[in-house]
């Protein structure tokens, strides 16, 4: 049975891994920053590695076992298991298709009443996101028809992926990852199994993160993810006492020109220093009442940019940003409609015209996801605005009994109501990754 390679690079970056994890003693890091950065993924298998029972004793000379990683949809996290190897001929043991099928079958037929079919799968010998060649092959096996056979969404996979990756796939049903001793893509199948370790979970996670990436995509996979990882590492380094600026993950809400002309997503992740002056301003009214205080600010130069661009189609006003406007609607009853600040049910004057692209961050500096802002903007525009309008119109009724008080509106602007709206939004999404986005209150 092959064993893990000697200590080399850090599990999270290209520096030498000089410090071993105090739990599993297998994963190595260049320092505390990378160890902390790796923990959200590493924690899922560190304990499982330590608690895995001893390798099963073969029942006959034609049988052996390799340590594999199981992603069971009935479990919230991945776990180590022993996968049976079959003897083919002298010097050649490998997980047979029948062994993998039987292993997955145990976890599906009781639930679905059907047998697993796993003639398909993927394998890789290189982590394209880390730009790192592995010293073994990792094979991924799953049910062929998991999209259509009623298999459950795989929450174990979702627990280790980067939710901001645009290359995620809607994995369902049980999935297993195992290793062989093949080292390069042009080699024949590996002859023996290769025990996977907690360090391999990073490579498997990156396989899932970039699964739908194609060579025709605009930016190299490695560069795209490394920018985000370097930013996260810089933030963590500051927390553990190294020189560097703490960065906060927020959301850029792009204007019409950004989306329709430059083809940027409406909502995209961005990072800003924790020392930014944006954190000194007040939270928006609605976000304050729903107990998710956010701060919104225009991105400098955006309006001017789209005022001067000559490639804007006729009739398009590039700097229009309805989401940026509706995020700023006011809901403090004591404010007068003609007051200098937020009006009741409307955004203040400066947020009703020439908005451009805006940045949005949480006041508490916790990470904010694009989908969180998308839902909040939709909640303000399509749920609250009609209620504000109905309440305002009712005030003009001659029959006072038909008039709606401001309490009628405020009861719809609560943490519970927004959480309810958020969950309903998720059920309407066809994209599985959106249906599994964590609540902003989680």
PALUMTOR-299776 format. One line per 2 residues: number of its first residue (from 0); for each residue x, y, z of N, C-alpha, C. Coordinates in pm, whole numbers, plus 50000, padded with zeros to 5 digits. Layout:
N
NUM	X:Y:Z:X:Y:Z:X:Y:Z  ...
END
This chain:
442
0	50085:49881:50000:50000:50000:50000:50088:50124:50000  50060:50216:49908:50136:50340:49902:50105:50427:50022
2	50198:50513:50056:50182:50603:50171:50198:50746:50126  50150:50844:50206:50164:50985:50167:50309:51025:50146
4	50327:51123:50060:50462:51172:50032:50518:51244:50154  50648:51259:50159:50713:51330:50269:50666:51474:50272
6	50686:51538:50386:50642:51676:50403:50706:51763:50297  50622:51839:50227:50672:51927:50123:50613:52065:50137
8	50518:52097:50050:50458:52230:50050:50344:52240:50151  50317:52363:50187:50204:52394:50275:50075:52350:50205
10	49978:52306:50283:49850:52264:50227:49774:52378:50161  49807:52503:50194:49729:52617:50147:49803:52709:50051
12	49936:52703:50048:50010:52793:49959:50136:52723:49911  50223:52795:49841:50341:52735:49780:50466:52744:49867
14	50450:52785:49992:50564:52786:50083:50583:52648:50147  50698:52627:50211:50725:52497:50272:50635:52475:50393
16	50584:52352:50405:50498:52317:50517:50581:52271:50635  50619:52362:50722:50710:52330:50833:50640:52295:50963
18	50509:52323:50971:50436:52298:51095:50324:52198:51069  50324:52090:51147:50222:51986:51132:50099:52020:51215
20	49984:51977:51167:49860:51991:51244:49874:51914:51375  49836:51975:51484:49849:51909:51614:49753:51795:51634
22	49650:51784:51548:49553:51676:51562:49592:51554:51481  49584:51566:51347:49612:51450:51262:49761:51426:51242
24	49844:51531:51259:49989:51522:51239:50028:51489:51095  49933:51502:51004:49959:51469:50863:49964:51595:50778
26	49869:51684:50794:49866:51808:50717:49972:51905:50769  50037:51976:50678:50143:52068:50716:50116:52208:50660
28	50163:52308:50734:50139:52448:50697:50267:52528:50716  50272:52642:50645:50390:52728:50656:50385:52815:50781
30	50267:52827:50841:50253:52908:50962:50110:52910:51009  50085:52990:51112:49953:52995:51174:49847:53049:51080
32	49885:53143:50994:49786:53205:50904:49725:53100:50811  49810:53021:50746:49758:52919:50654:49684:52809:50728
34	49730:52776:50848:49659:52674:50925:49518:52721:50959  49505:52848:50995:49374:52903:51026:49289:52912:50900
36	49351:52947:50789:49281:52957:50662:49229:52820:50617  49304:52715:50648:49268:52580:50605:49164:52515:50694
38	49150:52564:50817:49068:52494:50916:48923:52470:50874  48853:52566:50810:48714:52540:50773:48694:52414:50689
40	48794:52376:50609:48786:52252:50533:48853:52138:50608  48972:52163:50662:49049:52058:50728:48975:51996:50846
42	48895:52074:50917:48829:52026:51038:48737:51907:51011  48686:51897:50888:48591:51791:50857:48656:51652:50860
44	48785:51645:50826:48851:51514:50821:48958:51495:50927  48999:51601:50995:49104:51587:51097:49061:51487:51204
46	48940:51505:51254:48889:51415:51359:48856:51278:51302  48800:51276:51181:48765:51149:51118:48889:51064:51096
48	48999:51129:51060:49126:51058:51039:49173:50991:51169  49159:51064:51280:49204:51011:51408:49114:50900:51461
50	48986:50907:51426:48889:50811:51481:48858:50695:51388  48914:50695:51268:48888:50585:51175:48938:50454:51233
52	48855:50349:51234:48900:50220:51287:49020:50167:51209  49093:50072:51265:49207:50014:51193:49163:49954:51059
54	49258:49943:50970:49229:49885:50838:49169:49745:50857  49058:49714:50791:48997:49581:50806:49094:49470:50766
56	49083:49360:50834:49166:49244:50801:49109:49173:50678  49188:49156:50572:49137:49087:50452:49086:48947:50486
58	48978:48908:50422:48922:48776:50444:48994:48670:50361  49065:48714:50259:49142:48621:50176:49254:48697:50109
60	49345:48629:50046:49464:48692:49991:49436:48778:49869  49315:48771:49816:49282:48851:49699:49213:48983:49736
62	49215:49019:49863:49141:49136:49910:49230:49227:49994  49211:49358:49982:49277:49455:50068:49191:49580:50071
64	49235:49685:50146:49153:49805:50162:49239:49930:50150  49177:50038:50101:49244:50167:50093:49157:50273:50161
66	49223:50373:50219:49150:50479:50289:49096:50579:50187  48964:50599:50187:48897:50685:50091:48811:50788:50164
68	48762:50886:50089:48679:50992:50145:48538:50977:50090  48443:50959:50179:48302:50942:50141:48226:51072:50163
70	48149:51112:50060:48058:51225:50070:47917:51168:50068  47864:51146:50185:47732:51085:50200:47629:51197:50217
72	47527:51205:50128:47429:51314:50139:47351:51312:50270  47353:51197:50339:47284:51189:50467:47367:51245:50581
74	47493:51279:50552:47583:51333:50653:47618:51478:50618  47637:51564:50718:47668:51704:50688:47811:51729:50644
76	47900:51630:50668:48041:51651:50636:48100:51524:50574  48210:51535:50500:48278:51416:50448:48339:51336:50561
78	48372:51210:50534:48431:51123:50636:48521:51020:50570  48619:50971:50646:48705:50865:50596:48636:50730:50610
80	48659:50643:50511:48608:50506:50513:48715:50415:50454  48697:50287:50473:48785:50189:50409:48714:50133:50286
82	48777:50144:50170:48721:50095:50044:48793:49969:50003  48717:49868:49966:48776:49738:49932:48851:49744:49798
84	48966:49681:49794:49043:49664:49670:49031:49519:49624  49032:49501:49494:49024:49365:49438:49157:49327:49373
86	49196:49202:49390:49318:49149:49329:49288:49111:49184  49359:49172:49091:49339:49139:48950:49440:49035:48903
88	49567:49064:48929:49674:48969:48897:49794:49013:48979  49899:48934:48990:50012:48966:49079:50061:49110:49062
90	50069:49182:49174:50119:49318:49173:50017:49423:49134  49889:49384:49122:49788:49479:49076:49661:49469:49161
92	49642:49565:49248:49517:49573:49324:49458:49712:49301  49330:49718:49280:49265:49844:49241:49118:49835:49278
94	49053:49947:49315:48909:49941:49341:48832:49906:49214  48778:49787:49208:48699:49745:49093:48570:49826:49084
96	48515:49837:48963:48388:49906:48948:48281:49842:49037  48284:49711:49047:48184:49642:49128:48198:49678:49276
98	48322:49696:49323:48344:49732:49464:48288:49870:49494  48316:49966:49405:48267:50102:49425:48114:50104:49414
100	48060:50032:49316:47915:50027:49298:47848:49969:49422  47902:49860:49472:47842:49798:49590:47850:49892:49711
102	47961:49965:49720:47980:50056:49834:47876:50167:49829  47856:50228:49712:47757:50334:49698:47615:50278:49706
104	47599:50155:49658:47468:50092:49657:47411:50079:49798  47497:50051:49894:47452:50037:50031:47389:50166:50083
106	47430:50278:50026:47383:50409:50073:47273:50468:49987  47230:50392:49884:47127:50447:49796:47004:50358:49783
108	47021:50226:49776:46904:50144:49746:46802:50146:49859  46850:50162:49984:46755:50168:50095:46671:50295:50085
110	46732:50401:50035:46664:50530:50023:46581:50538:49896  46639:50494:49784:46574:50512:49655:46509:50386:49601
112	46544:50273:49660:46491:50148:49608:46554:50107:49477  46669:50163:49445:46737:50129:49321:46884:50100:49348
114	46948:50034:49253:47091:50005:49264:47172:50119:49204  47289:50139:49257:47377:50244:49207:47436:50203:49072
116	47451:50300:48986:47520:50280:48859:47632:50383:48855  47756:50338:48856:47866:50433:48864:47974:50400:48762
118	47932:50385:48637:48030:50359:48533:48109:50483:48497  48057:50600:48537:48127:50725:48506:48195:50781:48629
120	48284:50872:48606:48354:50936:48717:48459:51028:48660  48537:51088:48747:48645:51177:48707:48770:51141:48784
122	48884:51179:48731:49008:51159:48803:49101:51275:48770  49194:51301:48857:49289:51410:48830:49420:51381:48903
124	49528:51432:48845:49661:51418:48904:49723:51557:48927  49640:51658:48907:49688:51794:48924:49577:51882:48979
126	49608:51961:49080:49515:52060:49133:49534:52187:49050  49441:52212:48957:49455:52324:48866:49442:52459:48937
128	49365:52464:49044:49346:52589:49115:49473:52628:49190  49541:52529:49252:49666:52555:49323:49786:52549:49230
130	49761:52504:49104:49870:52488:49008:49976:52393:49065  49929:52279:49117:50019:52185:49186:49999:52043:49134
132	50110:51980:49096:50109:51840:49054:50106:51751:49178  50018:51652:49177:50011:51558:49289:50104:51440:49264
134	50138:51368:49371:50222:51249:49353:50137:51122:49349  50008:51140:49323:49917:51028:49311:49793:51076:49235
136	49708:50984:49198:49584:51017:49131:49468:51012:49230  49375:51104:49218:49252:51099:49297:49137:51075:49201
138	49062:50969:49226:48946:50936:49144:48818:50970:49219  48721:51024:49148:48592:51063:49203:48485:50978:49136
140	48404:50906:49214:48300:50822:49157:48164:50860:49216  48060:50847:49132:47926:50887:49175:47824:50812:49089
142	47699:50825:49123:47591:50763:49047:47577:50834:48912  47562:50757:48805:47550:50815:48672:47430:50906:48659
144	47318:50864:48714:47192:50935:48693:47150:51015:48815  47247:51069:48891:47210:51134:49017:47121:51256:48997
146	47123:51315:48877:47037:51432:48853:46890:51395:48841  46864:51269:48803:46728:51233:48766:46669:51119:48849
148	46749:51055:48932:46700:50935:49000:46647:50961:49140  46631:51088:49176:46577:51118:49308:46681:51129:49417
150	46810:51126:49381:46916:51136:49482:46909:51270:49555  46943:51268:49683:46941:51390:49764:47059:51481:49730
152	47043:51614:49745:47157:51705:49730:47268:51666:49827  47393:51672:49779:47504:51628:49863:47555:51743:49950
154	47503:51748:50073:47542:51854:50166:47687:51838:50213  47739:51717:50210:47879:51695:50249:47973:51765:50151
156	47939:51763:50023:48019:51835:49924:48008:51985:49947  47886:52032:49970:47864:52176:49988:47936:52230:50110
158	47968:52144:50207:48034:52191:50329:48180:52229:50307  48238:52189:50192:48380:52218:50171:48407:52309:50051
160	48305:52344:49974:48330:52423:49853:48329:52572:49884  48381:52648:49789:48379:52795:49796:48245:52840:49739
162	48153:52891:49822:48019:52925:49771:48020:53036:49667  48130:53110:49656:48135:53218:49557:48185:53170:49421
164	48225:53042:49411:48274:52991:49283:48160:52982:49182  48185:53032:49061:48084:53024:48956:48092:52893:48878
166	48181:52804:48922:48200:52678:48851:48145:52558:48929  48061:52582:49028:48008:52473:49108:47905:52393:49029
168	47887:52268:49071:47796:52175:49005:47695:52127:49110  47576:52090:49066:47473:52044:49160:47488:51897:49192
170	47584:51864:49277:47611:51723:49308:47499:51664:49393  47461:51540:49362:47359:51469:49438:47403:51324:49461
172	47343:51262:49560:47372:51122:49588:47510:51104:49648  47543:50980:49689:47674:50955:49750:47787:50966:49648
174	47900:51018:49694:48020:51034:49610:48139:50984:49690  48230:50915:49626:48349:50867:49696:48474:50907:49619
176	48576:50948:49694:48706:50984:49636:48809:50887:49691  48889:50828:49603:48995:50737:49647:49120:50761:49564
178	49233:50710:49610:49359:50734:49543:49420:50609:49482  49500:50630:49378:49581:50523:49322:49722:50577:49304
180	49815:50490:49271:49955:50533:49265:49995:50589:49129  49898:50608:49038:49931:50673:48911:49974:50817:48939
182	50084:50862:48878:50138:50994:48909:50123:51095:48796  50102:51049:48675:50093:51141:48562:49978:51100:48472
184	49925:51198:48401:49804:51175:48323:49825:51073:48211  49948:51060:48158:49969:50969:48045:50009:50829:48091
186	50011:50805:48221:50040:50671:48270:49919:50581:48255  49941:50452:48262:49830:50359:48268:49771:50364:48408
188	49659:50293:48427:49595:50291:48558:49695:50252:48665  49678:50315:48783:49764:50279:48894:49748:50133:48932
190	49853:50075:48980:49847:49932:49015:49797:49910:49156  49815:50007:49243:49775:49987:49383:49699:50108:49433
192	49627:50086:49541:49556:50196:49603:49652:50289:49675  49608:50411:49699:49688:50511:49768:49602:50569:49877
194	49640:50550:50003:49560:50600:50114:49551:50752:50111  49431:50805:50101:49413:50950:50107:49426:50998:50251
196	49466:51123:50268:49485:51183:50399:49403:51313:50407  49396:51378:50523:49324:51505:50532:49374:51610:50433
198	49502:51605:50396:49554:51702:50299:49487:51690:50163  49441:51570:50129:49378:51550:49998:49242:51616:49989
200	49182:51650:50103:49051:51714:50098:49058:51850:50030  49170:51922:50045:49188:52049:49974:49182:52026:49823
202	49249:51921:49774:49250:51893:49630:49112:51852:49581  49041:51773:49661:48907:51731:49623:48813:51852:49623
204	48827:51939:49723:48744:52060:49730:48767:52146:49606  48892:52160:49564:48922:52241:49447:48871:52176:49319
206	48867:52043:49318:48805:51973:49205:48658:52015:49193  48587:52017:49306:48447:52058:49304:48435:52207:49271
208	48526:52291:49326:48520:52436:49303:48532:52472:49155  48611:52396:49082:48636:52430:48942:48580:52331:48843
210	48485:52248:48885:48439:52138:48799:48383:52186:48666  48311:52298:48665:48246:52343:48542:48331:52442:48463
212	48456:52459:48505:48546:52549:48432:48580:52489:48295  48583:52575:48195:48621:52532:48060:48732:52623:48008
214	48813:52571:47921:48925:52648:47867:48880:52777:47799  48754:52779:47755:48703:52898:47687:48666:53010:47784
216	48664:52981:47915:48632:53085:48012:48740:53193:48009  48701:53313:48049:48786:53430:48025:48915:53433:48106
218	48911:53392:48233:49032:53403:48316:49083:53266:48357  49216:53250:48369:49272:53121:48410:49220:53081:48548
220	49188:52954:48562:49131:52906:48688:49224:52935:48806  49352:52909:48787:49449:52929:48895:49451:53075:48939
222	49461:53166:48845:49471:53308:48878:49345:53358:48947  49231:53311:48899:49103:53357:48952:49088:53324:49100
224	49125:53203:49137:49108:53161:49277:49222:53210:49366  49342:53220:49310:49455:53262:49392:49440:53405:49439
226	49378:53489:49359:49356:53628:49401:49271:53630:49528  49167:53550:49529:49079:53545:49646:49153:53486:49767
228	49232:53382:49743:49302:53318:49855:49410:53409:49913  49478:53481:49827:49580:53573:49877:49517:53682:49963
230	49400:53729:49921:49331:53832:49999:49288:53777:50134  49235:53655:50134:49192:53594:50260:49312:53570:50352
232	49423:53528:50293:49542:53504:50374:49593:53634:50435  49589:53743:50359:49634:53871:50411:49550:53911:50532
234	49420:53885:50525:49332:53919:50637:49365:53834:50760  49389:53706:50736:49419:53616:50848:49554:53648:50909
236	49651:53683:50825:49783:53718:50877:49777:53834:50974  49690:53930:50944:49675:54043:51036:49618:53995:51169
238	49526:53903:51164:49463:53851:51285:49560:53772:51372  49657:53707:51309:49752:53628:51388:49880:53704:51417
240	49881:53833:51390:49992:53916:51434:50097:53947:51330  50073:53916:51202:50169:53950:51098:50132:54084:51035
242	50226:54141:50962:50201:54268:50897:50105:54246:50781  50010:54335:50768:49913:54323:50659:49783:54390:50697
244	49701:54415:50601:49573:54482:50622:49462:54380:50630  49374:54395:50729:49257:54309:50739:49161:54347:50627
246	49113:54248:50553:49020:54272:50444:48883:54217:50480  48780:54288:50441:48643:54247:50467:48578:54212:50333
248	48510:54098:50327:48443:54055:50204:48306:54121:50194  48286:54197:50088:48159:54261:50063:48108:54227:49925
250	48012:54306:49878:47951:54279:49748:47948:54408:49666  47988:54399:49542:47975:54509:49448:47846:54487:49370
252	47759:54587:49372:47634:54582:49296:47655:54667:49171  47663:54602:49058:47696:54671:48935:47576:54741:48874
254	47602:54849:48802:47497:54927:48737:47467:54867:48599  47371:54928:48528:47325:54874:48401:47439:54861:48300
256	47524:54961:48290:47634:54955:48194:47733:54843:48226  47763:54828:48354:47855:54721:48396:47803:54584:48352
258	47671:54566:48367:47611:54436:48339:47588:54415:48190  47522:54509:48125:47481:54489:47985:47592:54516:47883
260	47685:54604:47914:47792:54636:47819:47921:54562:47854  47963:54571:47981:48087:54506:48021:48069:54361:48062
262	47943:54313:48068:47911:54173:48096:47960:54127:48234  47955:54216:48330:47987:54178:48467:47861:54125:48533
264	47874:54038:48634:47753:53992:48705:47689:54108:48780  47561:54100:48804:47493:54206:48876:47550:54220:49017
266	47577:54108:49081:47632:54108:49217:47761:54028:49217  47869:54085:49263:47996:54012:49268:48073:54045:49395
268	48151:53948:49438:48229:53963:49560:48345:54061:49540  48373:54140:49639:48492:54225:49638:48541:54237:49783
270	48660:54289:49801:48715:54302:49935:48762:54444:49959  48749:54487:50083:48782:54625:50120:48854:54623:50254
272	48951:54710:50276:49021:54713:50405:48924:54742:50520  48947:54675:50631:48861:54695:50749:48872:54836:50803
274	48977:54907:50765:48997:55044:50811:48923:55147:50724  48853:55102:50622:48785:55194:50531:48685:55282:50606
276	48671:55403:50560:48580:55498:50625:48434:55460:50607  48405:55364:50518:48266:55321:50500:48208:55268:50630
278	48295:55213:50715:48247:55153:50840:48213:55259:50946  48232:55384:50912:48196:55492:51004:48057:55549:50974
280	47996:55508:50862:47867:55563:50826:47753:55480:50886  47632:55529:50879:47517:55463:50938:47465:55352:50846
282	47404:55251:50908:47345:55142:50832:47215:55189:50768  47174:55124:50661:47048:55159:50596:46930:55124:50686
284	46820:55195:50668:46704:55179:50756:46651:55036:50762  46622:54981:50643:46562:54847:50639:46655:54744:50699
286	46784:54749:50664:46878:54650:50715:46891:54658:50867  46879:54780:50921:46885:54798:51067:46767:54728:51134
288	46649:54743:51075:46529:54685:51135:46526:54532:51124  46585:54476:51018:46584:54330:51004:46706:54266:51072
290	46780:54347:51148:46894:54300:51227:47006:54244:51141  47024:54305:51022:47135:54270:50934:47195:54400:50880
292	47251:54484:50969:47294:54618:50928:47399:54615:50818  47367:54681:50706:47461:54691:50596:47490:54838:50566
294	47605:54861:50504:47649:54995:50467:47661:54999:50315  47611:55105:50254:47611:55117:50108:47680:55246:50068
296	47769:55237:49970:47840:55356:49923:47864:55344:49773  47854:55458:49705:47886:55460:49562:48033:55428:49539
298	48061:55364:49426:48199:55340:49386:48245:55460:49303  48348:55524:49351:48397:55648:49291:48426:55632:49142
300	48378:55726:49065:48408:55728:48921:48311:55650:48835  48221:55571:48895:48133:55486:48816:48036:55567:48732
302	47972:55670:48792:47876:55751:48718:47946:55827:48606  48059:55886:48636:48134:55961:48535:48177:55872:48419
304	48217:55749:48453:48258:55653:48351:48147:55628:48251  48026:55603:48303:47916:55568:48213:47850:55691:48150
306	47885:55808:48200:47838:55931:48135:47920:55959:48010  48044:55909:48006:48135:55939:47895:48153:55824:47796
308	48115:55705:47835:48135:55591:47745:48054:55611:47617  48116:55581:47504:48049:55600:47375:47993:55470:47318
310	48016:55358:47387:47970:55229:47335:47839:55183:47400  47769:55277:47464:47642:55244:47528:47531:55245:47424
312	47450:55139:47416:47341:55136:47318:47245:55254:47336  47181:55292:47229:47087:55404:47232:46976:55377:47332
314	46946:55476:47412:46839:55463:47510:46883:55409:47645  47005:55356:47653:47053:55302:47780:47121:55411:47862
316	47087:55416:47991:47157:55504:48084:47245:55415:48170  47373:55415:48140:47464:55315:48198:47475:55318:48348
318	47456:55434:48410:47479:55442:48554:47355:55414:48639  47245:55373:48576:47124:55337:48651:47150:55211:48734
320	47105:55214:48859:47124:55099:48948:47006:55094:49045  46899:55025:49002:46778:55019:49083:46803:54952:49218
322	46885:54848:49219:46913:54779:49345:46978:54875:49444  47072:54957:49396:47138:55053:49484:47040:55153:49542
324	46938:55189:49465:46836:55281:49514:46748:55216:49619  46694:55098:49588:46599:55034:49678:46663:54986:49809
326	46793:54959:49807:46859:54923:49933:46857:55038:50033  46832:55159:49984:46838:55278:50068:46701:55336:50106
328	46593:55262:50081:46463:55318:50117:46453:55335:50269  46383:55442:50311:46372:55473:50453:46248:55413:50517
330	46258:55384:50645:46143:55325:50714:46137:55368:50861  46185:55489:50888:46173:55541:51024:46051:55632:51031
332	45947:55594:51106:45820:55667:51107:45833:55813:51148  45930:55846:51231:45941:55983:51281:45994:56080:51176
334	46050:56027:51068:46101:56116:50964:45987:56165:50875  45991:56290:50836:45889:56348:50750:45925:56322:50603
336	45822:56310:50519:45846:56283:50378:45927:56392:50309  45920:56513:50360:45996:56621:50297:46122:56654:50376
338	46162:56563:50463:46281:56584:50544:46408:56573:50462  46518:56617:50516:46645:56615:50442:46708:56477:50437
340	46661:56383:50519:46723:56251:50522:46636:56152:50446  46630:56029:50495:46551:55927:50429:46402:55959:50440
342	46330:55950:50329:46186:55968:50332:46121:55833:50364  45999:55837:50413:45924:55715:50444:45887:55643:50315
344	45943:55521:50297:45911:55440:50180:45987:55476:50054  46077:55573:50060:46155:55614:49943:46302:55629:49982
346	46387:55623:49883:46528:55653:49907:46545:55804:49907  46644:55856:49977:46668:56000:49974:46705:56043:49832
348	46692:56173:49807:46712:56225:49673:46842:56186:49608  46950:56185:49686:47082:56155:49626:47096:56009:49583
350	47002:55924:49628:47007:55784:49588:46903:55750:49481  46834:55851:49430:46732:55824:49330:46780:55852:49188
352	46893:55915:49175:46948:55944:49043:47099:55928:49043  47154:55895:48925:47300:55887:48907:47367:55805:49017
354	47323:55679:49029:47376:55594:49137:47507:55529:49097  47513:55467:48979:47633:55395:48938:47652:55267:49017
356	47770:55208:49010:47799:55087:49087:47817:55124:49234  47776:55033:49322:47788:55060:49465:47855:54942:49535
358	47914:54970:49650:47971:54865:49735:47881:54848:49857  47867:54723:49901:47784:54691:50017:47865:54601:50111
360	47869:54638:50238:47939:54557:50338:47853:54547:50463  47881:54447:50544:47813:54434:50672:47879:54527:50773
362	47797:54588:50856:47851:54678:50958:47939:54605:51057  47908:54476:51083:47987:54398:51177:48112:54338:51114
364	48135:54368:50985:48254:54326:50910:48261:54176:50884  48150:54107:50903:48146:53966:50866:48130:53954:50714
366	48168:53840:50655:48156:53824:50510:48011:53838:50463  47994:53900:50348:47862:53919:50289:47864:53854:50150
368	47765:53770:50120:47761:53700:49992:47675:53775:49890  47708:53762:49761:47628:53827:49657:47480:53793:49665
370	47449:53666:49692:47308:53627:49699:47236:53695:49816  47307:53722:49925:47244:53791:50038:47198:53931:49995
372	47283:54002:49922:47248:54137:49879:47140:54133:49772  47149:54034:49682:47048:54021:49577:46908:54003:49637
374	46899:53917:49739:46769:53892:49802:46721:54016:49878  46812:54084:49946:46772:54203:50021:46721:54312:49927
376	46787:54331:49813:46743:54431:49716:46605:54393:49661  46587:54265:49633:46458:54218:49582:46348:54235:49687
378	46381:54207:49810:46287:54221:49923:46242:54367:49935  46335:54460:49922:46302:54602:49932:46217:54648:49813
380	46255:54604:49692:46189:54654:49572:46054:54590:49547  46046:54457:49558:45925:54388:49515:45832:54345:49629
382	45883:54346:49751:45797:54310:49864:45757:54432:49946  45856:54513:49985:45825:54626:50072:45765:54745:49998
384	45819:54778:49881:45773:54899:49811:45622:54898:49784  45563:54786:49737:45417:54785:49718:45341:54806:49849
386	45396:54758:49960:45330:54776:50090:45337:54922:50132  45452:54985:50110:45466:55129:50137:45364:55209:50054
388	45355:55172:49926:45266:55245:49836:45120:55230:49877  45081:55108:49914:44943:55086:49956:44912:55165:50083
390	45006:55167:50176:44985:55241:50300:44974:55391:50273  45058:55441:50183:45057:55583:50151:44925:55623:50084
392	44877:55542:49992:44752:55571:49923:44633:55565:50019  44639:55476:50117:44527:55461:50211:44508:55587:50296
394	44615:55662:50314:44605:55782:50396:44517:55889:50331  44492:55875:50201:44408:55972:50131:44260:55932:50128
396	44230:55817:50190:44091:55771:50193:44007:55861:50284  43886:55892:50239:43796:55970:50323:43750:55889:50442
398	43735:55759:50419:43694:55669:50528:43817:55637:50613  43825:55694:50730:43943:55675:50816:43964:55529:50855
400	43858:55451:50856:43871:55310:50894:43950:55230:50791  43962:55285:50670:44037:55215:50564:44184:55257:50558
402	44219:55354:50638:44357:55400:50638:44448:55301:50710  44564:55280:50653:44663:55188:50712:44770:55268:50785
404	44798:55230:50907:44902:55298:50982:45040:55249:50942  45139:55321:50988:45277:55281:50954:45314:55149:51018
406	45245:55111:51125:45270:54981:51186:45239:54868:51088  45145:54894:50996:45111:54794:50894:45234:54760:50809
408	45317:54859:50782:45439:54838:50704:45549:54779:50791  45566:54835:50909:45678:54794:50995:45672:54648:51036
410	45552:54591:51045:45543:54449:51083:45597:54357:50974  45616:54414:50853:45675:54337:50743:45826:54355:50736
412	45880:54443:50819:46024:54471:50815:46085:54421:50946  46101:54291:50956:46158:54227:51076:46255:54118:51033
414	46335:54076:51126:46428:53967:51098:46354:53842:51055  46243:53812:51122:46167:53691:51091:46108:53697:50950
416	46055:53816:50912:45995:53829:50779:46100:53818:50669  46218:53877:50694:46322:53868:50590:46374:53726:50578
418	46392:53658:50691:46437:53519:50686:46336:53434:50611  46209:53459:50633:46103:53387:50562:46111:53415:50412
420	46134:53541:50377:46146:53579:50235:46269:53513:50173  46379:53511:50249:46504:53451:50200:46485:53303:50169
422	46420:53231:50259:46398:53087:50239:46306:53063:50120  46204:53149:50103:46115:53135:49987:46190:53162:49858
424	46282:53260:49860:46365:53289:49742:46446:53166:49704  46503:53098:49801:46586:52980:49773:46504:52871:49705
426	46380:52850:49748:46298:52744:49687:46262:52776:49542  46268:52902:49503:46235:52940:49365:46353:52923:49270
428	46472:52899:49323:46592:52893:49239:46608:52757:49172  46639:52758:49043:46667:52634:48971:46809:52587:48997
430	46900:52681:49024:47041:52649:49050:47055:52590:49190  47104:52466:49197:47116:52398:49326:47206:52473:49423
432	47313:52536:49372:47404:52607:49462:47334:52724:49529  47243:52789:49458:47167:52898:49518:47066:52846:49620
434	47012:52730:49593:46915:52672:49687:46980:52629:49818  47113:52620:49817:47184:52576:49937:47265:52689:50003
436	47244:52813:49958:47315:52926:50019:47271:52942:50163  47368:52958:50252:47336:52973:50394:47269:53106:50421
438	47183:53109:50521:47117:53231:50560:47220:53333:50607  47199:53463:50583:47293:53564:50632:47297:53570:50785
440	47199:53509:50849:47196:53505:50995:47269:53383:51050  47309:53292:50961:47373:53167:51007:47509:53200:51070
END
